[in-house]
Amino acid sequence: MASKAAFELSKAQQGTLNDMPLTFLITFDEPKRWPITHAISWVQAPNEVTIRFALTKNSHLITLLGNERTASLIFIEGGLAYSVALSHVAEFEPSVKPGLHLRFFEGHVEEVRNVSFYGATYGQPDIVKTYDVEAAEKLDREVKESLN
């Protein structure tokens, strides 16, 4: 059965995204004519129709988002996988800047769709920081503040 589209995030979806879970960002590489996917966790949903995210300053996605201005995010909430289509993706300047040089983007939620396969439920994967845990937690707090 096809899932019905929603046109904004639910409160539960906002809450999950604001916990900075593993999220997949998909955009389109027009010259190559294929999608590009990256795993990110610096994501925030300040309201039901806006999603913000941060990328490292040298990410190839920055060029793609500058050309295409659309993206999709895949994330897990409540045991289900969701795809969010974003339009009007644009860079913004945060009022608070973290120590690491990052670029910040904001997009408008156009569609939210359950993309789980029938009979499946999913759990949040563990994200294990493989470098200085205290430094990673400090950076995550700084980026979260920058995205709000």
C-alpha positions in Angstrom: 0.0 0.0 0.0 1.3 3.4 -0.9 1.9 5.8 2.0 0.1 9.1 2.2 2.1 12.2 2.0 2.1 14.8 4.8 3.1 18.3 4.1 4.7 19.1 7.4 6.7 17.3 10.1 4.8 15.9 13.1 5.9 16.9 16.6 7.5 13.5 17.1 9.4 13.8 13.8 10.6 17.3 14.9 11.7 15.9 18.2 13.6 13.1 16.6 15.4 15.4 14.2 16.2 17.8 17.0 18.0 14.9 18.8 20.5 14.9 15.8 20.0 11.3 14.7 21.7 9.6 11.8 20.1 11.2 8.7 20.8 10.6 5.1 20.9 13.8 2.9 20.3 13.2 -0.8 20.7 15.7 -3.5 21.2 15.6 -7.3 24.4 15.9 -9.3 23.1 17.4 -12.5 26.4 17.0 -14.6 26.6 13.3 -13.7 22.8 12.8 -13.7 22.7 10.8 -10.5 21.8 11.3 -6.9 24.5 11.8 -4.2 23.9 10.6 -0.7 25.7 11.6 2.5 25.2 10.5 6.1 24.9 13.5 8.5 23.7 14.1 12.0 23.8 17.9 12.4 20.1 18.4 11.6 17.5 20.5 13.4 13.8 21.1 12.8 13.0 24.5 14.3 9.3 24.2 13.2 7.1 21.8 11.3 8.0 23.2 7.8 11.7 24.0 8.2 14.8 21.8 8.4 18.3 23.1 9.0 21.5 21.2 8.6 25.3 21.8 8.7 27.9 20.5 6.4 31.7 20.7 6.5 32.9 23.7 4.5 34.6 21.6 1.8 31.6 19.2 1.2 30.8 18.5 -2.4 27.1 18.8 -1.4 27.6 22.6 -1.0 28.1 23.0 -4.7 25.3 20.7 -5.6 22.8 22.5 -3.2 23.9 25.8 -4.7 23.0 24.5 -8.2 19.9 22.5 -7.4 18.3 24.0 -4.3 16.4 20.8 -3.5 17.2 17.8 -1.3 15.7 14.9 0.5 16.4 13.6 4.0 15.9 10.0 5.2 15.6 9.4 8.9 14.0 6.9 11.4 11.3 7.9 13.9 9.0 5.8 15.9 10.2 2.6 14.2 9.5 3.9 10.7 11.7 5.3 8.0 10.7 8.7 6.6 11.7 10.7 3.5 11.4 14.4 3.6 11.5 16.4 0.3 13.0 19.9 0.8 12.7 22.9 -1.6 14.2 26.3 -1.5 17.4 25.0 0.2 19.6 28.0 0.9 22.6 28.8 2.9 22.1 30.9 6.0 24.5 32.6 8.5 23.9 31.4 12.1 24.0 33.9 14.9 26.2 31.6 16.9 29.2 30.0 15.1 30.9 26.8 16.3 34.7 26.4 16.4 34.7 24.2 13.3 34.3 25.9 9.9 30.9 24.7 8.7 28.3 25.9 6.2 24.6 26.1 7.3 21.6 25.4 5.2 17.8 25.6 5.6 15.1 24.1 3.5 11.3 24.2 3.3 9.4 20.9 3.9 7.3 20.0 0.9 6.5 16.4 1.6 7.0 13.8 4.3 6.4 10.2 3.4 6.7 6.9 5.2 9.2 4.9 3.1 9.3 1.7 5.2 8.8 -1.6 3.6 5.8 -3.6 4.6 6.2 -5.5 7.9 9.3 -3.7 9.0 10.2 -1.7 12.0 13.5 0.1 12.6 15.6 1.2 15.6 17.8 4.2 15.8 21.4 3.1 14.9 24.1 3.9 17.4 26.5 6.7 16.4 29.9 6.0 17.9 32.3 9.0 17.8 35.8 7.6 16.9 37.7 10.6 18.0 37.9 12.6 21.3 34.4 12.0 22.8 34.4 15.2 24.9 35.5 17.3 21.9 32.8 15.7 19.7 30.1 16.3 22.3 31.2 20.0 22.6 31.1 20.4 18.9 27.7 18.8 18.6 26.3 21.2 21.3 27.8 24.2 19.4 26.4 23.1 16.1 23.0 22.4 17.6 23.0 25.9 19.0 24.0 27.3 15.6 21.1 25.5 13.9 18.5 26.9 16.3 
